[in-house]
């Protein structure tokens, strides 16, 4: 299967995960954690970046984060979009983007 040029130029999945982990000062295991009713801002942001930088399919992102349902991925993306209205979060997002 041929890979589009734009995807070749994008940071790899692991690089995005590592950049988020570095910024939030957490390990990759913490990034993968999913607990009902407890938000994981770092994980949500990593999911958002995979979707909008790499244009990954929701199902593929779900597999990366051991999520059974791709609607969980969609919800994480929606949470990040809401948070991006805050200057503080927007600054964090920009810092992570710059590190990629």
VMD Tcl script that builds the backbone (N, CA, C; Angstrom):
set m [mol new atoms 300]
animate dup $m
set s [atomselect $m all]
$s set {name element resname resid chain x y z} {
  {N N UNK 1 A 0.842 -1.188 0.000}
  {CA C UNK 1 A 0.000 0.000 0.000}
  {C C UNK 1 A 0.882 1.246 0.000}
  {N N UNK 2 A 0.560 2.169 -0.865}
  {CA C UNK 2 A 1.354 3.389 -0.994}
  {C C UNK 2 A 0.989 4.394 0.099}
  {N N UNK 3 A 2.000 5.036 0.659}
  {CA C UNK 3 A 1.792 6.028 1.719}
  {C C UNK 3 A 1.828 7.417 1.092}
  {N N UNK 4 A 0.783 8.236 1.345}
  {CA C UNK 4 A 0.794 9.598 0.787}
  {C C UNK 4 A 2.000 10.394 1.284}
  {N N UNK 5 A 2.504 11.292 0.433}
  {CA C UNK 5 A 3.673 12.112 0.780}
  {C C UNK 5 A 3.477 12.872 2.084}
  {N N UNK 6 A 2.287 13.429 2.281}
  {CA C UNK 6 A 2.048 14.232 3.485}
  {C C UNK 6 A 2.205 13.397 4.748}
  {N N UNK 7 A 1.824 12.126 4.679}
  {CA C UNK 7 A 1.944 11.264 5.852}
  {C C UNK 7 A 3.413 10.921 6.125}
  {N N UNK 8 A 4.214 10.836 5.066}
  {CA C UNK 8 A 5.639 10.558 5.238}
  {C C UNK 8 A 6.329 11.704 5.977}
  {N N UNK 9 A 5.848 12.926 5.784}
  {CA C UNK 9 A 6.465 14.105 6.385}
  {C C UNK 9 A 6.018 14.336 7.824}
  {N N UNK 10 A 4.944 13.693 8.222}
  {CA C UNK 10 A 4.396 13.863 9.575}
  {C C UNK 10 A 5.259 13.151 10.605}
  {N N UNK 11 A 5.219 13.647 11.843}
  {CA C UNK 11 A 5.910 12.917 12.910}
  {C C UNK 11 A 5.271 11.539 13.083}
  {N N UNK 12 A 6.068 10.573 13.465}
  {CA C UNK 12 A 5.554 9.226 13.706}
  {C C UNK 12 A 4.669 9.232 14.952}
  {N N UNK 13 A 3.820 8.215 15.051}
  {CA C UNK 13 A 2.922 8.070 16.196}
  {C C UNK 13 A 3.720 8.102 17.496}
  {N N UNK 14 A 4.794 7.344 17.552}
  {CA C UNK 14 A 5.599 7.254 18.774}
  {C C UNK 14 A 6.214 8.615 19.127}
  {N N UNK 15 A 6.586 9.400 18.112}
  {CA C UNK 15 A 7.163 10.728 18.365}
  {C C UNK 15 A 6.132 11.672 18.976}
  {N N UNK 16 A 4.903 11.585 18.510}
  {CA C UNK 16 A 3.825 12.408 19.065}
  {C C UNK 16 A 3.573 12.010 20.513}
  {N N UNK 17 A 3.498 10.702 20.764}
  {CA C UNK 17 A 3.274 10.223 22.133}
  {C C UNK 17 A 4.403 10.682 23.057}
  {N N UNK 18 A 5.635 10.565 22.590}
  {CA C UNK 18 A 6.791 10.956 23.416}
  {C C UNK 18 A 6.794 12.452 23.708}
  {N N UNK 19 A 6.443 13.259 22.714}
  {CA C UNK 19 A 6.411 14.714 22.912}
  {C C UNK 19 A 5.375 15.092 23.966}
  {N N UNK 20 A 4.219 14.452 23.916}
  {CA C UNK 20 A 3.167 14.724 24.904}
  {C C UNK 20 A 3.630 14.272 26.287}
  {N N UNK 21 A 4.222 13.087 26.358}
  {CA C UNK 21 A 4.720 12.568 27.645}
  {C C UNK 21 A 5.780 13.492 28.234}
  {N N UNK 22 A 6.699 13.965 27.405}
  {CA C UNK 22 A 7.750 14.884 27.875}
  {C C UNK 22 A 7.134 16.162 28.437}
  {N N UNK 23 A 6.181 16.704 27.703}
  {CA C UNK 23 A 5.572 17.965 28.126}
  {C C UNK 23 A 4.829 17.820 29.456}
  {N N UNK 24 A 4.095 16.729 29.606}
  {CA C UNK 24 A 3.307 16.517 30.828}
  {C C UNK 24 A 4.107 15.804 31.923}
  {N N UNK 25 A 5.360 15.445 31.593}
  {CA C UNK 25 A 6.245 14.749 32.545}
  {C C UNK 25 A 5.601 13.467 33.087}
  {N N UNK 26 A 5.135 12.643 32.141}
  {CA C UNK 26 A 4.532 11.350 32.493}
  {C C UNK 26 A 5.151 10.265 31.623}
  {N N UNK 27 A 4.968 9.018 32.035}
  {CA C UNK 27 A 5.436 7.894 31.240}
  {C C UNK 27 A 4.382 7.484 30.233}
  {N N UNK 28 A 4.796 6.707 29.252}
  {CA C UNK 28 A 3.849 6.278 28.220}
  {C C UNK 28 A 2.719 5.434 28.808}
  {N N UNK 29 A 3.008 4.678 29.870}
  {CA C UNK 29 A 1.963 3.865 30.510}
  {C C UNK 29 A 0.850 4.760 31.049}
  {N N UNK 30 A 1.226 5.904 31.600}
  {CA C UNK 30 A 0.237 6.859 32.124}
  {C C UNK 30 A -0.597 7.449 30.984}
  {N N UNK 31 A 0.041 7.647 29.843}
  {CA C UNK 31 A -0.651 8.177 28.672}
  {C C UNK 31 A -1.712 7.190 28.185}
  {N N UNK 32 A -1.433 5.914 28.328}
  {CA C UNK 32 A -2.341 4.865 27.859}
  {C C UNK 32 A -3.522 4.628 28.803}
  {N N UNK 33 A -3.387 5.078 30.063}
  {CA C UNK 33 A -4.405 4.781 31.077}
  {C C UNK 33 A -5.754 5.382 30.740}
  {N N UNK 34 A -6.767 4.569 30.981}
  {CA C UNK 34 A -8.131 5.017 30.765}
  {C C UNK 34 A -8.949 4.603 31.977}
  {N N UNK 35 A -9.470 5.596 32.693}
  {CA C UNK 35 A -10.316 5.299 33.852}
  {C C UNK 35 A -11.631 6.032 33.680}
  {N N UNK 36 A -12.698 5.315 33.850}
  {CA C UNK 36 A -14.032 5.886 33.691}
  {C C UNK 36 A -14.219 7.073 34.643}
  {N N UNK 37 A -14.677 8.182 34.085}
  {CA C UNK 37 A -14.963 9.358 34.893}
  {C C UNK 37 A -13.760 10.212 35.244}
  {N N UNK 38 A -12.560 9.789 34.828}
  {CA C UNK 38 A -11.346 10.558 35.124}
  {C C UNK 38 A -10.729 10.996 33.792}
  {N N UNK 39 A -10.638 12.306 33.601}
  {CA C UNK 39 A -10.077 12.802 32.343}
  {C C UNK 39 A -8.559 12.711 32.352}
  {N N UNK 40 A -8.006 12.369 31.205}
  {CA C UNK 40 A -6.563 12.297 31.025}
  {C C UNK 40 A -6.227 13.297 29.916}
  {N N UNK 41 A -5.919 14.526 30.321}
  {CA C UNK 41 A -5.688 15.610 29.363}
  {C C UNK 41 A -4.576 15.272 28.373}
  {N N UNK 42 A -3.504 14.681 28.867}
  {CA C UNK 42 A -2.368 14.340 28.004}
  {C C UNK 42 A -2.803 13.344 26.928}
  {N N UNK 43 A -3.550 12.337 27.334}
  {CA C UNK 43 A -4.022 11.318 26.393}
  {C C UNK 43 A -4.947 11.941 25.348}
  {N N UNK 44 A -5.867 12.779 25.812}
  {CA C UNK 44 A -6.784 13.439 24.882}
  {C C UNK 44 A -6.013 14.256 23.851}
  {N N UNK 45 A -4.993 14.960 24.308}
  {CA C UNK 45 A -4.211 15.794 23.397}
  {C C UNK 45 A -3.420 14.937 22.404}
  {N N UNK 46 A -2.865 13.832 22.866}
  {CA C UNK 46 A -2.142 12.926 21.960}
  {C C UNK 46 A -3.093 12.382 20.894}
  {N N UNK 47 A -4.301 12.028 21.311}
  {CA C UNK 47 A -5.316 11.535 20.369}
  {C C UNK 47 A -5.627 12.618 19.334}
  {N N UNK 48 A -5.835 13.832 19.803}
  {CA C UNK 48 A -6.141 14.963 18.919}
  {C C UNK 48 A -5.017 15.173 17.903}
  {N N UNK 49 A -3.776 15.141 18.379}
  {CA C UNK 49 A -2.632 15.345 17.485}
  {C C UNK 49 A -2.532 14.237 16.437}
  {N N UNK 50 A -2.796 13.003 16.834}
  {CA C UNK 50 A -2.751 11.901 15.865}
  {C C UNK 50 A -3.802 12.101 14.779}
  {N N UNK 51 A -4.948 12.601 15.178}
  {CA C UNK 51 A -6.029 12.809 14.216}
  {C C UNK 51 A -5.711 13.968 13.267}
  {N N UNK 52 A -5.250 15.090 13.819}
  {CA C UNK 52 A -5.115 16.284 12.992}
  {C C UNK 52 A -3.738 16.501 12.381}
  {N N UNK 53 A -2.716 15.876 12.911}
  {CA C UNK 53 A -1.398 15.992 12.272}
  {C C UNK 53 A -1.196 14.839 11.299}
  {N N UNK 54 A -1.559 13.643 11.737}
  {CA C UNK 54 A -1.327 12.453 10.912}
  {C C UNK 54 A -2.558 12.015 10.122}
  {N N UNK 55 A -3.708 12.603 10.397}
  {CA C UNK 55 A -4.972 12.217 9.741}
  {C C UNK 55 A -5.269 10.731 9.917}
  {N N UNK 56 A -4.939 10.209 11.104}
  {CA C UNK 56 A -5.202 8.795 11.381}
  {C C UNK 56 A -6.706 8.564 11.508}
  {N N UNK 57 A -7.137 7.378 11.129}
  {CA C UNK 57 A -8.542 6.990 11.290}
  {C C UNK 57 A -8.858 6.817 12.771}
  {N N UNK 58 A -10.092 7.077 13.149}
  {CA C UNK 58 A -10.504 6.944 14.545}
  {C C UNK 58 A -10.234 5.534 15.062}
  {N N UNK 59 A -10.508 4.534 14.231}
  {CA C UNK 59 A -10.303 3.143 14.640}
  {C C UNK 59 A -8.833 2.872 14.946}
  {N N UNK 60 A -7.938 3.401 14.108}
  {CA C UNK 60 A -6.495 3.199 14.292}
  {C C UNK 60 A -6.024 3.872 15.582}
  {N N UNK 61 A -6.530 5.072 15.837}
  {CA C UNK 61 A -6.166 5.785 17.066}
  {C C UNK 61 A -6.669 4.997 18.270}
  {N N UNK 62 A -7.881 4.483 18.174}
  {CA C UNK 62 A -8.439 3.665 19.253}
  {C C UNK 62 A -7.553 2.472 19.561}
  {N N UNK 63 A -7.034 1.837 18.529}
  {CA C UNK 63 A -6.130 0.691 18.720}
  {C C UNK 63 A -4.850 1.132 19.431}
  {N N UNK 64 A -4.321 2.296 19.059}
  {CA C UNK 64 A -3.092 2.820 19.679}
  {C C UNK 64 A -3.245 3.027 21.180}
  {N N UNK 65 A -4.465 3.372 21.598}
  {CA C UNK 65 A -4.713 3.693 23.006}
  {C C UNK 65 A -5.574 2.644 23.705}
  {N N UNK 66 A -5.678 1.470 23.105}
  {CA C UNK 66 A -6.447 0.361 23.687}
  {C C UNK 66 A -7.880 0.756 24.022}
  {N N UNK 67 A -8.500 1.516 23.135}
  {CA C UNK 67 A -9.895 1.906 23.320}
  {C C UNK 67 A -10.771 0.990 22.473}
  {N N UNK 68 A -11.789 0.433 23.092}
  {CA C UNK 68 A -12.647 -0.529 22.396}
  {C C UNK 68 A -13.565 0.133 21.383}
  {N N UNK 69 A -13.891 1.381 21.621}
  {CA C UNK 69 A -14.896 2.038 20.820}
  {C C UNK 69 A -14.329 3.328 20.233}
  {N N UNK 70 A -14.455 3.502 18.924}
  {CA C UNK 70 A -13.885 4.706 18.328}
  {C C UNK 70 A -14.643 5.968 18.732}
  {N N UNK 71 A -15.835 5.808 19.311}
  {CA C UNK 71 A -16.547 6.999 19.789}
  {C C UNK 71 A -15.799 7.619 20.976}
  {N N UNK 72 A -15.033 6.808 21.705}
  {CA C UNK 72 A -14.196 7.340 22.790}
  {C C UNK 72 A -13.135 8.276 22.218}
  {N N UNK 73 A -12.623 7.929 21.054}
  {CA C UNK 73 A -11.632 8.769 20.371}
  {C C UNK 73 A -12.292 10.083 19.960}
  {N N UNK 74 A -13.468 9.977 19.405}
  {CA C UNK 74 A -14.218 11.151 18.976}
  {C C UNK 74 A -14.519 12.079 20.156}
  {N N UNK 75 A -14.878 11.506 21.291}
  {CA C UNK 75 A -15.148 12.305 22.493}
  {C C UNK 75 A -13.887 13.017 22.981}
  {N N UNK 76 A -12.749 12.331 22.938}
  {CA C UNK 76 A -11.477 12.942 23.354}
  {C C UNK 76 A -11.151 14.139 22.455}
  {N N UNK 77 A -11.373 13.987 21.170}
  {CA C UNK 77 A -11.111 15.070 20.214}
  {C C UNK 77 A -12.017 16.266 20.515}
  {N N UNK 78 A -13.274 15.988 20.823}
  {CA C UNK 78 A -14.216 17.068 21.170}
  {C C UNK 78 A -13.784 17.802 22.431}
  {N N UNK 79 A -13.301 17.049 23.422}
  {CA C UNK 79 A -12.830 17.686 24.665}
  {C C UNK 79 A -11.661 18.625 24.384}
  {N N UNK 80 A -10.736 18.199 23.526}
  {CA C UNK 80 A -9.577 19.044 23.200}
  {C C UNK 80 A -10.036 20.297 22.453}
  {N N UNK 81 A -10.961 20.145 21.526}
  {CA C UNK 81 A -11.469 21.312 20.792}
  {C C UNK 81 A -12.058 22.338 21.758}
  {N N UNK 82 A -12.786 21.865 22.767}
  {CA C UNK 82 A -13.349 22.770 23.781}
  {C C UNK 82 A -12.233 23.443 24.580}
  {N N UNK 83 A -11.244 22.648 24.979}
  {CA C UNK 83 A -10.140 23.186 25.788}
  {C C UNK 83 A -9.298 24.196 25.017}
  {N N UNK 84 A -9.239 24.050 23.705}
  {CA C UNK 84 A -8.421 24.961 22.898}
  {C C UNK 84 A -8.940 26.398 22.931}
  {N N UNK 85 A -10.125 26.599 23.478}
  {CA C UNK 85 A -10.658 27.958 23.644}
  {C C UNK 85 A -9.932 28.695 24.773}
  {N N UNK 86 A -9.286 27.924 25.645}
  {CA C UNK 86 A -8.550 28.509 26.773}
  {C C UNK 86 A -7.125 28.836 26.335}
  {N N UNK 87 A -6.672 30.044 26.647}
  {CA C UNK 87 A -5.318 30.461 26.254}
  {C C UNK 87 A -4.244 29.587 26.880}
  {N N UNK 88 A -4.469 29.178 28.119}
  {CA C UNK 88 A -3.490 28.348 28.824}
  {C C UNK 88 A -3.297 27.008 28.095}
  {N N UNK 89 A -4.403 26.385 27.708}
  {CA C UNK 89 A -4.326 25.102 27.007}
  {C C UNK 89 A -3.753 25.301 25.603}
  {N N UNK 90 A -4.159 26.385 24.948}
  {CA C UNK 90 A -3.666 26.675 23.603}
  {C C UNK 90 A -2.143 26.825 23.614}
  {N N UNK 91 A -1.625 27.435 24.687}
  {CA C UNK 91 A -0.176 27.613 24.827}
  {C C UNK 91 A 0.510 26.252 24.953}
  {N N UNK 92 A -0.057 25.363 25.790}
  {CA C UNK 92 A 0.500 24.009 25.948}
  {C C UNK 92 A 0.512 23.279 24.611}
  {N N UNK 93 A -0.597 23.375 23.902}
  {CA C UNK 93 A -0.741 22.741 22.591}
  {C C UNK 93 A 0.351 23.255 21.644}
  {N N UNK 94 A 0.558 24.565 21.633}
  {CA C UNK 94 A 1.583 25.161 20.776}
  {C C UNK 94 A 2.984 24.698 21.128}
  {N N UNK 95 A 3.256 24.580 22.422}
  {CA C UNK 95 A 4.581 24.122 22.861}
  {C C UNK 95 A 4.846 22.691 22.390}
  {N N UNK 96 A 3.834 21.849 22.463}
  {CA C UNK 96 A 4.004 20.461 22.015}
  {C C UNK 96 A 4.200 20.424 20.506}
  {N N UNK 97 A 3.408 21.199 19.777}
  {CA C UNK 97 A 3.563 21.254 18.316}
  {C C UNK 97 A 4.972 21.702 17.936}
  {N N UNK 98 A 5.470 22.721 18.629}
  {CA C UNK 98 A 6.817 23.229 18.335}
  {C C UNK 98 A 7.895 22.182 18.594}
  {N N UNK 99 A 7.641 21.291 19.548}
  {CA C UNK 99 A 8.650 20.276 19.880}
  {C C UNK 99 A 8.662 19.117 18.879}
  {N N UNK 100 A 7.662 19.072 18.017}
  {CA C UNK 100 A 7.605 17.968 17.039}
  {C C UNK 100 A 8.423 18.287 15.828}
}
mol reanalyze $m
mol bondsrecalc $m
mol representation Tube
mol addrep $m
